[in-house]
Amino acid sequence: MTRLTRVAATGTVLLALASPAAAFKVTVTPSALRQGDVAMIVVTGAASAPQMDGSVAGRPLFFFPYADGYAALIGIDLETKPGRVPWRIGFVDGGGAPRHASGRITVKSRSFPVQRLTLPKGMVDLSPDNERRAEAEAVRLHALYDTITSVRLWRGRFTPPIASHVKSEGFGSRRIINGKPRAPHSGVDFAAPAGTLVVASNGGRVALVAEHFFGGRLVALDHGEGLYTLYMHLERIDVTEGALVERGAIIGAVGSTGRATGPHLHWSALLRRARIDPDALLKLSAVD
């Protein structure tokens, strides 16, 4: 018989099985998240399981070996409604017995700033040709984010994309451009001089090199298991599509291409289409 105990304060679910050696533990850290946050779900005591399956709020989890079990990243989209979202995990242990656990994660509301911007009319009220171009570029990015590489390419801590003491800002900002509300800002901006080097925040594959109407010259890195980072408005690009890069590798330089009011880097991150705060990646504990 299995006894299920939930410890809500720590986000831990402990499954105490008939044999103490068969017990496993599921920990969500942190247990309470805000819109746009990133967390880890860790399953310990399950090293004998050949594989792990699970989901959070209907989004699949991709587990990798960790300690004496498995771990996976959780991403909370910046527009997720506050409340409690369900998670579940399941696996077959080394003895062939099915194991399951489930719980809920609290998602708290987050206060986002409002930005009022004034841009040239031609960059806001698009011509039919530019509108078609922007829509086609958005479709291409969405298709890219739906492509999930099963291999985890990132390792250890994430690093800021530029060596600058300038604080990143703007994630989730509700933007009003030329007096009209627009979609929330899904990344962070670093104000930096043109030519400032931009580096890969972690290991990955160069999934896209392009020049878009809004994002200008850009690079998208696929870090594996549905995690992507995007670097926009570059002055130049120093990598080619398909290349593998390590954390800290130079991928380009800060510019003001695309829809930009001045030199800066727009850095964004998506985890299986969830728009997450890239600064949250910098706070993750090191994972080998």
NORRAGI-V298956 format. One record per backbone hydrogen bond with DSSP energy under -0.5 kcal/mol. CO is the residue of the C=O (numbers start at 1). NH is the residue of the N-H. Records with the same first field share a line. If there is no record, write none. Layout:
CO=NH, NH
//
This chain:
2=4
3=5, 16
5=14
6=8
7=10, 11, 12
11=28
12=7
13=15, 26
14=5, 16
15=17, 24
16=3
18=20
19=22
20=23
24=15
25=44
26=13
27=29, 42
29=40
31=106
33=108
34=37
36=277
37=76
39=74
40=29, 42
41=72
42=27, 44
43=70
44=25
46=49
53=90
54=61
55=88
56=59
59=56
61=63
64=71
66=69
68=46, 47
69=66
70=43
71=64
72=41
74=39
75=77
76=36
77=80
83=85, 107
85=105
86=57
87=103
88=55
89=101
90=53
91=93, 99
92=50
93=96
97=93
99=91
101=89
103=87
105=85
106=33, 108
107=83
108=35
110=112
113=174
115=117, 176
117=178
120=123, 124
121=124, 125
124=126
127=131
128=132
129=133
130=134
131=135
132=136
133=137
134=138
135=139
136=140
137=141
138=142
139=143
140=144
141=145
142=146
144=147
146=148
147=149
148=150
149=225
151=153
161=199
162=164
169=189
170=173
173=175, 185
174=115
175=177, 182
176=117, 178
177=180
180=177
184=186
185=172
186=269
188=267
189=169, 191
190=192, 265
193=196
196=254
198=251, 252
200=248
201=159
204=245
205=207, 222
206=242
208=220
210=218
212=216
214=259
215=233
216=212
217=234
218=210
219=231
220=207, 208
221=223, 229
222=205
223=153, 154
224=227
226=228, 272
227=223, 224
228=270
229=221
230=268
231=219
232=266
233=255, 257
234=217
236=253
240=243
243=206
245=204
246=249
249=200
251=238, 239
252=198
253=235, 236
254=195
255=264
258=260
263=192
264=255, 266
265=190, 267
266=232
267=188
268=230
269=276
270=228, 272
271=274
273=275
274=271, 276
275=78
276=269, 278
277=280, 281
278=281, 282
279=283
280=283
281=158, 284
287=156
//
